[in-house]
Amino acid sequence: MARLGDFEYPDIGLLESIELGKKISREFAGEVSRHGLARSLGMAERGGAFAARIGALRMWGIVSGRSRLRVTRDGLRAVNPLSPQEADSARRTLSGHVSLFTGMASRMTAGPYDHARLAVLVEEITGADRRMVASRIVALDRVFSEVRPNLLKNTAYRDISSSDQAPVPTMESINEFPEERPIYSGASTMAAGLAGSAMADRLPEPGAAVTGRPGPSGSVSDVPRIEIILPDGRLSLPESVSNVDAALTVLWARRQLLAALDASKGKPSPPPPREYPGAQRPQGPQGAGSR
């Protein structure tokens, strides 16, 4: 991390830090030692590049801890969002953790700016030497400009009383669509957001309906359906083999998220059933069991 006056700020941008948080969450169940992460990245544990990445993870609020790094609750919302709305909300929250950037954004308009103007603003906020600010302004702006839209949104959202959730469709509005068309609203990317690339080839078949939160009981048609209700939304799919696979993919991703949450609190998670599609099965000797 870098310092100007009494203000510290990260050398690594938010998006790159979120990607590193994803690695900790997915490969290490949300917790890893500094030494283990350095080995995984192929970096020297005492090197400056590795220290900058760890410092950025902490400053953004993605991880906590010293010798052992644990993904925070806000970090989990950013690395494993349940919906695009949650991803946006998490990025806005993390952006607000750097006080220097928050102060800069609060004194700027949404219009364009140049480095000379930005340098004057940074000097006034930090009280740092002019030459020091000038030598760092380009690198500082590279990180700040990435989160500036989020910080401007934070200011705007304080003035808006309405929710950013998409309106929940009524049964009448759902039935306006033909049976063969998929209906998406609110948490429409719930499955894809959870499962990542694993969901790409398991998208719901035509006729799938996803609503922002659980709707009225009963199906939208006479076709047998698979119903999954999670905190961020309701997934409704026509019953078929491929849609059962899609539902299992959603549930497996949900299990991974809950396991990471448990790990961040120091709680063990039970192993998944051996028959579960996402579980890792031990590989026996080739030809074992054959006669």
MIDOFI-529671 format. One record per residue (C-alpha): x, y, z; residue in one letter; residue number from 0. Coordinates in Angstrom, 2 decimals, decimal comma, padded with zeros to 5 digits. Each point is the difference from the previous one (the first is absolute). Layout:
<rs>
<r><px>X</px><py>Y</py><pz>Z</pz><type>A</type><seq>NUM</seq></r>
...
</rs>
This chain:
<rs>
<r><px>000,00</px><py>000,00</py><pz>000,00</pz><type>M</type><seq>0</seq></r>
<r><px>001,04</px><py>003,61</py><pz>-000,50</pz><type>A</type><seq>1</seq></r>
<r><px>-000,25</px><py>003,04</py><pz>002,26</pz><type>R</type><seq>2</seq></r>
<r><px>-000,51</px><py>003,73</py><pz>-000,51</pz><type>L</type><seq>3</seq></r>
<r><px>-000,04</px><py>002,00</py><pz>003,22</pz><type>G</type><seq>4</seq></r>
<r><px>-002,15</px><py>-001,90</py><pz>002,47</pz><type>D</type><seq>5</seq></r>
<r><px>-001,90</px><py>-001,82</py><pz>-002,75</pz><type>F</type><seq>6</seq></r>
<r><px>000,73</px><py>-003,49</py><pz>-001,26</pz><type>E</type><seq>7</seq></r>
<r><px>-001,33</px><py>-001,36</py><pz>-003,27</pz><type>Y</type><seq>8</seq></r>
<r><px>000,42</px><py>-003,29</py><pz>-001,91</pz><type>P</type><seq>9</seq></r>
<r><px>002,44</px><py>-000,44</py><pz>-002,86</pz><type>D</type><seq>10</seq></r>
<r><px>-002,19</px><py>-002,72</py><pz>-001,55</pz><type>I</type><seq>11</seq></r>
<r><px>-003,43</px><py>000,71</py><pz>-001,49</pz><type>G</type><seq>12</seq></r>
<r><px>-003,29</px><py>-001,30</py><pz>001,37</pz><type>L</type><seq>13</seq></r>
<r><px>-000,81</px><py>-002,36</py><pz>-002,88</pz><type>L</type><seq>14</seq></r>
<r><px>003,42</px><py>-001,66</py><pz>000,08</pz><type>E</type><seq>15</seq></r>
<r><px>-000,34</px><py>-000,36</py><pz>003,78</pz><type>S</type><seq>16</seq></r>
<r><px>-003,45</px><py>-001,56</py><pz>-000,39</pz><type>I</type><seq>17</seq></r>
<r><px>001,48</px><py>-002,55</py><pz>-002,41</pz><type>E</type><seq>18</seq></r>
<r><px>002,60</px><py>-000,91</py><pz>002,62</pz><type>L</type><seq>19</seq></r>
<r><px>-002,80</px><py>-000,26</py><pz>002,56</pz><type>G</type><seq>20</seq></r>
<r><px>-001,76</px><py>-002,44</py><pz>-002,34</pz><type>K</type><seq>21</seq></r>
<r><px>003,12</px><py>-002,15</py><pz>-000,03</pz><type>K</type><seq>22</seq></r>
<r><px>000,07</px><py>-000,11</py><pz>003,81</pz><type>I</type><seq>23</seq></r>
<r><px>-003,72</px><py>-000,77</py><pz>000,16</pz><type>S</type><seq>24</seq></r>
<r><px>-000,11</px><py>-002,69</py><pz>-002,66</pz><type>R</type><seq>25</seq></r>
<r><px>003,35</px><py>-001,70</py><pz>000,41</pz><type>E</type><seq>26</seq></r>
<r><px>000,43</px><py>000,30</py><pz>003,78</pz><type>F</type><seq>27</seq></r>
<r><px>-003,61</px><py>000,15</py><pz>001,28</pz><type>A</type><seq>28</seq></r>
<r><px>000,38</px><py>003,64</py><pz>001,04</pz><type>G</type><seq>29</seq></r>
<r><px>003,11</px><py>-000,27</py><pz>002,20</pz><type>E</type><seq>30</seq></r>
<r><px>003,71</px><py>-000,44</py><pz>-000,74</pz><type>V</type><seq>31</seq></r>
<r><px>003,35</px><py>000,78</py><pz>001,60</pz><type>S</type><seq>32</seq></r>
<r><px>002,21</px><py>002,74</py><pz>-001,46</pz><type>R</type><seq>33</seq></r>
<r><px>002,61</px><py>-002,62</py><pz>-000,76</pz><type>H</type><seq>34</seq></r>
<r><px>-002,52</px><py>-002,25</py><pz>-001,76</pz><type>G</type><seq>35</seq></r>
<r><px>-001,37</px><py>002,83</py><pz>-002,14</pz><type>L</type><seq>36</seq></r>
<r><px>003,48</px><py>001,16</py><pz>-000,98</pz><type>A</type><seq>37</seq></r>
<r><px>000,87</px><py>-003,55</py><pz>-001,13</pz><type>R</type><seq>38</seq></r>
<r><px>-003,26</px><py>-000,25</py><pz>-001,92</pz><type>S</type><seq>39</seq></r>
<r><px>000,76</px><py>003,27</py><pz>-001,82</pz><type>L</type><seq>40</seq></r>
<r><px>003,65</px><py>-000,91</py><pz>-000,59</pz><type>G</type><seq>41</seq></r>
<r><px>001,12</px><py>003,14</py><pz>001,84</pz><type>M</type><seq>42</seq></r>
<r><px>002,52</px><py>000,68</py><pz>002,76</pz><type>A</type><seq>43</seq></r>
<r><px>-001,81</px><py>000,31</py><pz>003,34</pz><type>E</type><seq>44</seq></r>
<r><px>002,27</px><py>002,89</py><pz>001,05</pz><type>R</type><seq>45</seq></r>
<r><px>000,01</px><py>001,67</py><pz>-003,40</pz><type>G</type><seq>46</seq></r>
<r><px>-001,45</px><py>003,43</py><pz>-000,65</pz><type>G</type><seq>47</seq></r>
<r><px>-002,42</px><py>-001,17</py><pz>-002,70</pz><type>A</type><seq>48</seq></r>
<r><px>-001,57</px><py>-002,57</py><pz>002,31</pz><type>F</type><seq>49</seq></r>
<r><px>-000,17</px><py>002,49</py><pz>002,89</pz><type>A</type><seq>50</seq></r>
<r><px>-001,79</px><py>002,49</py><pz>-002,26</pz><type>A</type><seq>51</seq></r>
<r><px>-002,66</px><py>-002,59</py><pz>-000,87</pz><type>R</type><seq>52</seq></r>
<r><px>-000,56</px><py>-000,99</py><pz>003,63</pz><type>I</type><seq>53</seq></r>
<r><px>-000,15</px><py>003,65</py><pz>001,05</pz><type>G</type><seq>54</seq></r>
<r><px>-002,58</px><py>000,72</py><pz>-002,71</pz><type>A</type><seq>55</seq></r>
<r><px>-002,14</px><py>-002,99</py><pz>001,03</pz><type>L</type><seq>56</seq></r>
<r><px>-000,11</px><py>001,35</py><pz>003,55</pz><type>R</type><seq>57</seq></r>
<r><px>-000,55</px><py>003,64</py><pz>-000,92</pz><type>M</type><seq>58</seq></r>
<r><px>-002,91</px><py>-000,83</py><pz>-002,31</pz><type>W</type><seq>59</seq></r>
<r><px>-001,47</px><py>-002,11</py><pz>002,80</pz><type>G</type><seq>60</seq></r>
<r><px>000,07</px><py>-003,23</py><pz>-002,02</pz><type>I</type><seq>61</seq></r>
<r><px>002,03</px><py>-001,93</py><pz>002,59</pz><type>V</type><seq>62</seq></r>
<r><px>000,98</px><py>000,35</py><pz>003,64</pz><type>S</type><seq>63</seq></r>
<r><px>002,81</px><py>-001,52</py><pz>002,04</pz><type>G</type><seq>64</seq></r>
<r><px>003,79</px><py>000,09</py><pz>-000,01</pz><type>R</type><seq>65</seq></r>
<r><px>001,68</px><py>-003,39</py><pz>-000,09</pz><type>S</type><seq>66</seq></r>
<r><px>-003,24</px><py>-001,59</py><pz>-001,21</pz><type>R</type><seq>67</seq></r>
<r><px>-002,23</px><py>001,81</py><pz>-002,49</pz><type>L</type><seq>68</seq></r>
<r><px>-003,78</px><py>-000,47</py><pz>000,26</pz><type>R</type><seq>69</seq></r>
<r><px>-002,50</px><py>001,30</py><pz>-002,53</pz><type>V</type><seq>70</seq></r>
<r><px>-002,38</px><py>002,45</py><pz>001,71</pz><type>T</type><seq>71</seq></r>
<r><px>-003,79</px><py>000,05</py><pz>-000,34</pz><type>R</type><seq>72</seq></r>
<r><px>000,21</px><py>003,02</py><pz>-002,35</pz><type>D</type><seq>73</seq></r>
<r><px>002,76</px><py>-001,80</py><pz>-001,89</pz><type>G</type><seq>74</seq></r>
<r><px>-002,17</px><py>-003,10</py><pz>-000,46</pz><type>L</type><seq>75</seq></r>
<r><px>-002,82</px><py>002,14</py><pz>-001,40</pz><type>R</type><seq>76</seq></r>
<r><px>002,45</px><py>001,34</py><pz>-002,59</pz><type>A</type><seq>77</seq></r>
<r><px>001,73</px><py>-003,25</py><pz>-000,96</pz><type>V</type><seq>78</seq></r>
<r><px>-003,14</px><py>-002,21</py><pz>000,05</pz><type>N</type><seq>79</seq></r>
<r><px>-002,92</px><py>002,33</py><pz>-000,70</pz><type>P</type><seq>80</seq></r>
<r><px>-003,47</px><py>-001,50</py><pz>-000,11</pz><type>L</type><seq>81</seq></r>
<r><px>-001,20</px><py>002,52</py><pz>-002,59</pz><type>S</type><seq>82</seq></r>
<r><px>001,28</px><py>002,95</py><pz>-002,05</pz><type>P</type><seq>83</seq></r>
<r><px>-001,64</px><py>002,31</py><pz>002,54</pz><type>Q</type><seq>84</seq></r>
<r><px>001,98</px><py>-001,55</py><pz>002,85</pz><type>E</type><seq>85</seq></r>
<r><px>003,24</px><py>000,18</py><pz>-002,01</pz><type>A</type><seq>86</seq></r>
<r><px>-000,56</px><py>003,72</py><pz>-000,62</pz><type>D</type><seq>87</seq></r>
<r><px>-000,93</px><py>000,62</py><pz>003,64</pz><type>S</type><seq>88</seq></r>
<r><px>003,08</px><py>-001,88</py><pz>001,25</pz><type>A</type><seq>89</seq></r>
<r><px>002,35</px><py>001,95</py><pz>-002,27</pz><type>R</type><seq>90</seq></r>
<r><px>-001,50</px><py>003,26</py><pz>001,23</pz><type>R</type><seq>91</seq></r>
<r><px>000,49</px><py>-001,08</py><pz>003,61</pz><type>T</type><seq>92</seq></r>
<r><px>003,62</px><py>-001,05</py><pz>-000,56</pz><type>L</type><seq>93</seq></r>
<r><px>000,76</px><py>003,21</py><pz>-001,91</pz><type>S</type><seq>94</seq></r>
<r><px>-001,05</px><py>002,01</py><pz>003,05</pz><type>G</type><seq>95</seq></r>
<r><px>002,63</px><py>-001,64</py><pz>002,24</pz><type>H</type><seq>96</seq></r>
<r><px>002,83</px><py>002,27</py><pz>-001,23</pz><type>V</type><seq>97</seq></r>
<r><px>-000,48</px><py>003,34</py><pz>001,75</pz><type>S</type><seq>98</seq></r>
<r><px>002,27</px><py>001,94</py><pz>-002,37</pz><type>L</type><seq>99</seq></r>
<r><px>-002,01</px><py>-001,06</py><pz>-003,04</pz><type>F</type><seq>100</seq></r>
<r><px>-003,28</px><py>000,70</py><pz>001,79</pz><type>T</type><seq>101</seq></r>
<r><px>001,18</px><py>003,51</py><pz>000,85</pz><type>G</type><seq>102</seq></r>
<r><px>001,17</px><py>000,62</py><pz>-003,56</pz><type>M</type><seq>103</seq></r>
<r><px>-003,29</px><py>-001,16</py><pz>-001,54</pz><type>A</type><seq>104</seq></r>
<r><px>-002,06</px><py>002,11</py><pz>002,41</pz><type>S</type><seq>105</seq></r>
<r><px>001,71</px><py>003,15</py><pz>-001,30</pz><type>R</type><seq>106</seq></r>
<r><px>-000,26</px><py>-000,81</py><pz>-003,70</pz><type>M</type><seq>107</seq></r>
<r><px>-002,81</px><py>000,17</py><pz>-002,51</pz><type>T</type><seq>108</seq></r>
<r><px>-000,82</px><py>-002,75</py><pz>-002,46</pz><type>A</type><seq>109</seq></r>
<r><px>001,74</px><py>001,89</py><pz>-002,83</pz><type>G</type><seq>110</seq></r>
<r><px>003,49</px><py>-000,56</py><pz>-001,43</pz><type>P</type><seq>111</seq></r>
<r><px>003,14</px><py>001,15</py><pz>001,80</pz><type>Y</type><seq>112</seq></r>
<r><px>003,74</px><py>000,17</py><pz>-000,65</pz><type>D</type><seq>113</seq></r>
<r><px>002,99</px><py>-000,98</py><pz>002,11</pz><type>H</type><seq>114</seq></r>
<r><px>000,87</px><py>003,60</py><pz>000,83</pz><type>A</type><seq>115</seq></r>
<r><px>-003,41</px><py>000,61</py><pz>001,56</pz><type>R</type><seq>116</seq></r>
<r><px>000,08</px><py>-003,37</py><pz>001,76</pz><type>L</type><seq>117</seq></r>
<r><px>003,46</px><py>000,71</py><pz>001,43</pz><type>A</type><seq>118</seq></r>
<r><px>-001,21</px><py>003,27</py><pz>001,56</pz><type>V</type><seq>119</seq></r>
<r><px>-002,95</px><py>-001,81</py><pz>001,57</pz><type>L</type><seq>120</seq></r>
<r><px>002,25</px><py>-002,77</py><pz>001,39</pz><type>V</type><seq>121</seq></r>
<r><px>002,40</px><py>002,59</py><pz>001,43</pz><type>E</type><seq>122</seq></r>
<r><px>-002,85</px><py>001,76</py><pz>001,80</pz><type>E</type><seq>123</seq></r>
<r><px>-001,41</px><py>-003,22</py><pz>001,45</pz><type>I</type><seq>124</seq></r>
<r><px>003,26</px><py>-001,65</py><pz>001,06</pz><type>T</type><seq>125</seq></r>
<r><px>002,25</px><py>003,00</py><pz>000,68</pz><type>G</type><seq>126</seq></r>
<r><px>002,79</px><py>-001,91</py><pz>-001,77</pz><type>A</type><seq>127</seq></r>
<r><px>002,92</px><py>001,65</py><pz>-001,76</pz><type>D</type><seq>128</seq></r>
<r><px>-000,81</px><py>001,24</py><pz>-003,49</pz><type>R</type><seq>129</seq></r>
<r><px>002,91</px><py>-001,83</py><pz>-001,63</pz><type>R</type><seq>130</seq></r>
<r><px>-000,93</px><py>-003,27</py><pz>001,70</pz><type>M</type><seq>131</seq></r>
<r><px>-003,60</px><py>000,32</py><pz>-001,19</pz><type>V</type><seq>132</seq></r>
<r><px>001,16</px><py>000,79</py><pz>-003,53</pz><type>A</type><seq>133</seq></r>
<r><px>002,20</px><py>-003,11</py><pz>-000,07</pz><type>S</type><seq>134</seq></r>
<r><px>-002,88</px><py>-002,26</py><pz>001,03</pz><type>R</type><seq>135</seq></r>
<r><px>-003,05</px><py>001,57</py><pz>-001,60</pz><type>I</type><seq>136</seq></r>
<r><px>-000,02</px><py>-002,23</py><pz>-003,10</pz><type>V</type><seq>137</seq></r>
<r><px>000,18</px><py>-003,25</py><pz>001,97</pz><type>A</type><seq>138</seq></r>
<r><px>-002,52</px><py>001,31</py><pz>002,56</pz><type>L</type><seq>139</seq></r>
<r><px>-002,45</px><py>001,03</py><pz>-002,72</pz><type>D</type><seq>140</seq></r>
<r><px>000,27</px><py>-003,43</py><pz>-001,63</pz><type>R</type><seq>141</seq></r>
<r><px>-001,44</px><py>-001,58</py><pz>003,15</pz><type>V</type><seq>142</seq></r>
<r><px>-002,36</px><py>002,86</py><pz>000,89</pz><type>F</type><seq>143</seq></r>
<r><px>-001,57</px><py>000,31</py><pz>-003,47</pz><type>S</type><seq>144</seq></r>
<r><px>-001,04</px><py>-003,66</py><pz>000,17</pz><type>E</type><seq>145</seq></r>
<r><px>-002,13</px><py>000,52</py><pz>003,14</pz><type>V</type><seq>146</seq></r>
<r><px>-001,10</px><py>003,60</py><pz>-000,61</pz><type>R</type><seq>147</seq></r>
<r><px>-003,27</px><py>-001,06</py><pz>-001,69</pz><type>P</type><seq>148</seq></r>
<r><px>-000,80</px><py>-002,17</py><pz>003,04</pz><type>N</type><seq>149</seq></r>
<r><px>000,69</px><py>002,88</py><pz>002,38</pz><type>L</type><seq>150</seq></r>
<r><px>-002,19</px><py>002,34</py><pz>-002,04</pz><type>L</type><seq>151</seq></r>
<r><px>-002,74</px><py>-002,64</py><pz>000,17</pz><type>K</type><seq>152</seq></r>
<r><px>000,40</px><py>-000,14</py><pz>003,78</pz><type>N</type><seq>153</seq></r>
<r><px>-000,70</px><py>003,72</py><pz>000,14</pz><type>T</type><seq>154</seq></r>
<r><px>-002,98</px><py>-000,33</py><pz>-002,32</pz><type>A</type><seq>155</seq></r>
<r><px>-001,45</px><py>-003,00</py><pz>001,84</pz><type>Y</type><seq>156</seq></r>
<r><px>-000,07</px><py>001,94</py><pz>003,26</pz><type>R</type><seq>157</seq></r>
<r><px>-002,50</px><py>002,34</py><pz>-001,66</pz><type>D</type><seq>158</seq></r>
<r><px>-002,21</px><py>-002,74</py><pz>-001,40</pz><type>I</type><seq>159</seq></r>
<r><px>-002,56</px><py>-001,64</py><pz>002,25</pz><type>S</type><seq>160</seq></r>
<r><px>-001,20</px><py>-002,60</py><pz>-002,50</pz><type>S</type><seq>161</seq></r>
<r><px>001,57</px><py>-003,46</py><pz>-000,09</pz><type>S</type><seq>162</seq></r>
<r><px>002,38</px><py>-001,01</py><pz>-002,77</pz><type>D</type><seq>163</seq></r>
<r><px>-001,70</px><py>-003,37</py><pz>-000,27</pz><type>Q</type><seq>164</seq></r>
<r><px>-001,89</px><py>-000,65</py><pz>-003,18</pz><type>A</type><seq>165</seq></r>
<r><px>-003,80</px><py>-000,04</py><pz>000,43</pz><type>P</type><seq>166</seq></r>
<r><px>-001,48</px><py>-003,40</py><pz>000,66</pz><type>V</type><seq>167</seq></r>
<r><px>-002,15</px><py>-001,12</py><pz>-002,94</pz><type>P</type><seq>168</seq></r>
<r><px>-003,58</px><py>-000,98</py><pz>000,73</pz><type>T</type><seq>169</seq></r>
<r><px>-001,57</px><py>-003,23</py><pz>-001,14</pz><type>M</type><seq>170</seq></r>
<r><px>-001,96</px><py>002,00</py><pz>-002,58</pz><type>E</type><seq>171</seq></r>
<r><px>003,17</px><py>001,52</py><pz>-001,47</pz><type>S</type><seq>172</seq></r>
<r><px>001,68</px><py>-003,43</py><pz>-000,12</pz><type>I</type><seq>173</seq></r>
<r><px>-002,92</px><py>-001,50</py><pz>-001,87</pz><type>N</type><seq>174</seq></r>
<r><px>000,20</px><py>002,74</py><pz>-002,64</pz><type>E</type><seq>175</seq></r>
<r><px>003,05</px><py>-001,80</py><pz>-001,40</pz><type>F</type><seq>176</seq></r>
<r><px>-000,34</px><py>-003,11</py><pz>-002,15</pz><type>P</type><seq>177</seq></r>
<r><px>000,83</px><py>-003,28</py><pz>001,70</pz><type>E</type><seq>178</seq></r>
<r><px>003,08</px><py>-000,55</py><pz>-002,13</pz><type>E</type><seq>179</seq></r>
<r><px>001,68</px><py>003,31</py><pz>000,95</pz><type>R</type><seq>180</seq></r>
<r><px>002,25</px><py>000,17</py><pz>003,09</pz><type>P</type><seq>181</seq></r>
<r><px>-000,96</px><py>002,68</py><pz>002,52</pz><type>I</type><seq>182</seq></r>
<r><px>002,78</px><py>001,73</py><pz>001,95</pz><type>Y</type><seq>183</seq></r>
<r><px>-000,25</px><py>002,73</py><pz>002,62</pz><type>S</type><seq>184</seq></r>
<r><px>001,86</px><py>001,06</py><pz>003,11</pz><type>G</type><seq>185</seq></r>
<r><px>002,29</px><py>-002,95</py><pz>000,68</pz><type>A</type><seq>186</seq></r>
<r><px>000,00</px><py>-001,21</py><pz>-003,60</pz><type>S</type><seq>187</seq></r>
<r><px>003,75</px><py>-000,75</py><pz>000,08</pz><type>T</type><seq>188</seq></r>
<r><px>-000,15</px><py>-001,66</py><pz>003,41</pz><type>M</type><seq>189</seq></r>
<r><px>001,15</px><py>-003,33</py><pz>-001,38</pz><type>A</type><seq>190</seq></r>
<r><px>002,66</px><py>001,40</py><pz>-002,31</pz><type>A</type><seq>191</seq></r>
<r><px>001,30</px><py>002,37</py><pz>002,65</pz><type>G</type><seq>192</seq></r>
<r><px>000,37</px><py>-002,86</py><pz>002,46</pz><type>L</type><seq>193</seq></r>
<r><px>001,38</px><py>-002,69</py><pz>-002,23</pz><type>A</type><seq>194</seq></r>
<r><px>002,15</px><py>002,02</py><pz>-002,40</pz><type>G</type><seq>195</seq></r>
<r><px>001,14</px><py>-001,77</py><pz>-003,13</pz><type>S</type><seq>196</seq></r>
<r><px>-001,38</px><py>-003,31</py><pz>001,27</pz><type>A</type><seq>197</seq></r>
<r><px>-003,48</px><py>001,37</py><pz>-000,66</pz><type>M</type><seq>198</seq></r>
<r><px>000,68</px><py>001,07</py><pz>-003,57</pz><type>A</type><seq>199</seq></r>
<r><px>-001,11</px><py>-003,29</py><pz>-001,51</pz><type>D</type><seq>200</seq></r>
<r><px>-002,84</px><py>-000,53</py><pz>002,49</pz><type>R</type><seq>201</seq></r>
<r><px>-002,20</px><py>003,02</py><pz>-000,55</pz><type>L</type><seq>202</seq></r>
<r><px>-003,70</px><py>-000,51</py><pz>000,72</pz><type>P</type><seq>203</seq></r>
<r><px>-002,05</px><py>-001,36</py><pz>-002,84</pz><type>E</type><seq>204</seq></r>
<r><px>-002,77</px><py>002,12</py><pz>-001,59</pz><type>P</type><seq>205</seq></r>
<r><px>-002,84</px><py>000,58</py><pz>002,40</pz><type>G</type><seq>206</seq></r>
<r><px>002,27</px><py>000,63</py><pz>003,00</pz><type>A</type><seq>207</seq></r>
<r><px>-001,16</px><py>002,76</py><pz>002,31</pz><type>A</type><seq>208</seq></r>
<r><px>002,16</px><py>001,82</py><pz>002,54</pz><type>V</type><seq>209</seq></r>
<r><px>-001,44</px><py>002,67</py><pz>002,27</pz><type>T</type><seq>210</seq></r>
<r><px>001,73</px><py>002,43</py><pz>002,32</pz><type>G</type><seq>211</seq></r>
<r><px>-001,49</px><py>-001,58</py><pz>003,10</pz><type>R</type><seq>212</seq></r>
<r><px>-002,46</px><py>-002,82</py><pz>000,69</pz><type>P</type><seq>213</seq></r>
<r><px>-003,29</px><py>000,67</py><pz>-001,71</pz><type>G</type><seq>214</seq></r>
<r><px>-003,50</px><py>-001,37</py><pz>000,48</pz><type>P</type><seq>215</seq></r>
<r><px>-000,33</px><py>-003,73</py><pz>000,45</pz><type>S</type><seq>216</seq></r>
<r><px>-000,95</px><py>-002,12</py><pz>-002,95</pz><type>G</type><seq>217</seq></r>
<r><px>001,59</px><py>-000,52</py><pz>-003,39</pz><type>S</type><seq>218</seq></r>
<r><px>-000,27</px><py>002,26</py><pz>-003,00</pz><type>V</type><seq>219</seq></r>
<r><px>-001,15</px><py>-002,86</py><pz>-002,19</pz><type>S</type><seq>220</seq></r>
<r><px>-001,16</px><py>-003,61</py><pz>000,10</pz><type>D</type><seq>221</seq></r>
<r><px>003,51</px><py>-001,23</py><pz>-000,84</pz><type>V</type><seq>222</seq></r>
<r><px>001,71</px><py>-001,71</py><pz>003,00</pz><type>P</type><seq>223</seq></r>
<r><px>002,67</px><py>002,35</py><pz>001,31</pz><type>R</type><seq>224</seq></r>
<r><px>003,12</px><py>-000,01</py><pz>002,18</pz><type>I</type><seq>225</seq></r>
<r><px>-000,23</px><py>002,73</py><pz>002,65</pz><type>E</type><seq>226</seq></r>
<r><px>002,98</px><py>001,32</py><pz>001,99</pz><type>I</type><seq>227</seq></r>
<r><px>-000,45</px><py>002,89</py><pz>002,43</pz><type>I</type><seq>228</seq></r>
<r><px>003,18</px><py>001,72</py><pz>001,24</pz><type>L</type><seq>229</seq></r>
<r><px>000,40</px><py>003,26</py><pz>001,94</pz><type>P</type><seq>230</seq></r>
<r><px>000,65</px><py>001,97</py><pz>-003,20</pz><type>D</type><seq>231</seq></r>
<r><px>-002,69</px><py>-001,50</py><pz>-002,20</pz><type>G</type><seq>232</seq></r>
<r><px>-002,14</px><py>-002,84</py><pz>-001,24</pz><type>R</type><seq>233</seq></r>
<r><px>001,09</px><py>-002,30</py><pz>-002,80</pz><type>L</type><seq>234</seq></r>
<r><px>-002,82</px><py>-001,72</py><pz>-001,91</pz><type>S</type><seq>235</seq></r>
<r><px>000,86</px><py>-002,43</py><pz>-002,80</pz><type>L</type><seq>236</seq></r>
<r><px>-002,05</px><py>-002,44</py><pz>-002,07</pz><type>P</type><seq>237</seq></r>
<r><px>000,90</px><py>-003,50</py><pz>001,10</pz><type>E</type><seq>238</seq></r>
<r><px>002,56</px><py>-001,63</py><pz>-002,28</pz><type>S</type><seq>239</seq></r>
<r><px>003,33</px><py>-001,76</py><pz>000,34</pz><type>V</type><seq>240</seq></r>
<r><px>002,01</px><py>003,04</py><pz>-001,10</pz><type>S</type><seq>241</seq></r>
<r><px>-001,90</px><py>002,30</py><pz>002,37</pz><type>N</type><seq>242</seq></r>
<r><px>000,59</px><py>-002,42</py><pz>002,89</pz><type>V</type><seq>243</seq></r>
<r><px>003,71</px><py>000,34</py><pz>-000,84</pz><type>D</type><seq>244</seq></r>
<r><px>-000,38</px><py>003,80</py><pz>000,04</pz><type>A</type><seq>245</seq></r>
<r><px>-001,74</px><py>-000,12</py><pz>003,39</pz><type>A</type><seq>246</seq></r>
<r><px>002,74</px><py>-002,21</py><pz>001,43</pz><type>L</type><seq>247</seq></r>
<r><px>002,60</px><py>002,45</py><pz>-001,29</pz><type>T</type><seq>248</seq></r>
<r><px>-001,75</px><py>002,88</py><pz>001,79</pz><type>V</type><seq>249</seq></r>
<r><px>-000,20</px><py>-001,99</py><pz>003,24</pz><type>L</type><seq>250</seq></r>
<r><px>003,65</px><py>-001,03</py><pz>-000,21</pz><type>W</type><seq>251</seq></r>
<r><px>001,08</px><py>003,63</py><pz>-000,48</pz><type>A</type><seq>252</seq></r>
<r><px>-002,21</px><py>000,98</py><pz>002,94</pz><type>R</type><seq>253</seq></r>
<r><px>001,67</px><py>-002,68</py><pz>002,12</pz><type>R</type><seq>254</seq></r>
<r><px>003,44</px><py>001,34</py><pz>-000,92</pz><type>Q</type><seq>255</seq></r>
<r><px>-001,04</px><py>003,51</py><pz>001,06</pz><type>L</type><seq>256</seq></r>
<r><px>-001,37</px><py>-001,22</py><pz>003,36</pz><type>L</type><seq>257</seq></r>
<r><px>003,16</px><py>-002,06</py><pz>000,58</pz><type>A</type><seq>258</seq></r>
<r><px>002,12</px><py>003,09</py><pz>-000,61</pz><type>A</type><seq>259</seq></r>
<r><px>-002,15</px><py>001,97</py><pz>002,46</pz><type>L</type><seq>260</seq></r>
<r><px>000,45</px><py>-002,74</py><pz>002,60</pz><type>D</type><seq>261</seq></r>
<r><px>003,75</px><py>-000,01</py><pz>-000,61</pz><type>A</type><seq>262</seq></r>
<r><px>000,19</px><py>003,77</py><pz>000,50</pz><type>S</type><seq>263</seq></r>
<r><px>-001,56</px><py>-000,53</py><pz>003,44</pz><type>K</type><seq>264</seq></r>
<r><px>002,27</px><py>-002,92</py><pz>000,87</pz><type>G</type><seq>265</seq></r>
<r><px>-002,83</px><py>-002,54</py><pz>-000,27</pz><type>K</type><seq>266</seq></r>
<r><px>000,63</px><py>-003,35</py><pz>-001,72</pz><type>P</type><seq>267</seq></r>
<r><px>-002,30</px><py>-001,12</py><pz>-002,78</pz><type>S</type><seq>268</seq></r>
<r><px>-001,05</px><py>-003,63</py><pz>-000,47</pz><type>P</type><seq>269</seq></r>
<r><px>001,32</px><py>-001,73</py><pz>-003,14</pz><type>P</type><seq>270</seq></r>
<r><px>-002,49</px><py>-000,25</py><pz>-002,87</pz><type>P</type><seq>271</seq></r>
<r><px>-001,59</px><py>-003,37</py><pz>-000,81</pz><type>P</type><seq>272</seq></r>
<r><px>002,22</px><py>-002,06</py><pz>-002,27</pz><type>R</type><seq>273</seq></r>
<r><px>-002,82</px><py>-000,28</py><pz>-002,51</pz><type>E</type><seq>274</seq></r>
<r><px>-000,46</px><py>003,79</py><pz>-000,26</pz><type>Y</type><seq>275</seq></r>
<r><px>000,83</px><py>001,23</py><pz>-003,54</pz><type>P</type><seq>276</seq></r>
<r><px>002,47</px><py>002,68</py><pz>001,16</pz><type>G</type><seq>277</seq></r>
<r><px>001,78</px><py>-002,14</py><pz>002,58</pz><type>A</type><seq>278</seq></r>
<r><px>003,53</px><py>-001,16</py><pz>-000,65</pz><type>Q</type><seq>279</seq></r>
<r><px>000,06</px><py>-003,77</py><pz>-000,16</pz><type>R</type><seq>280</seq></r>
<r><px>003,17</px><py>-001,91</py><pz>000,84</pz><type>P</type><seq>281</seq></r>
<r><px>001,47</px><py>-001,74</py><pz>-003,02</pz><type>Q</type><seq>282</seq></r>
<r><px>000,57</px><py>-003,71</py><pz>000,58</pz><type>G</type><seq>283</seq></r>
<r><px>002,44</px><py>-002,23</py><pz>-001,87</pz><type>P</type><seq>284</seq></r>
<r><px>-000,73</px><py>-000,27</py><pz>-003,68</pz><type>Q</type><seq>285</seq></r>
<r><px>-002,32</px><py>-002,87</py><pz>-000,66</pz><type>G</type><seq>286</seq></r>
<r><px>-001,01</px><py>-000,36</py><pz>003,65</pz><type>A</type><seq>287</seq></r>
<r><px>-003,35</px><py>-001,65</py><pz>000,39</pz><type>G</type><seq>288</seq></r>
<r><px>000,04</px><py>-001,55</py><pz>-003,47</pz><type>S</type><seq>289</seq></r>
<r><px>-000,17</px><py>-003,70</py><pz>-000,47</pz><type>R</type><seq>290</seq></r>
</rs>
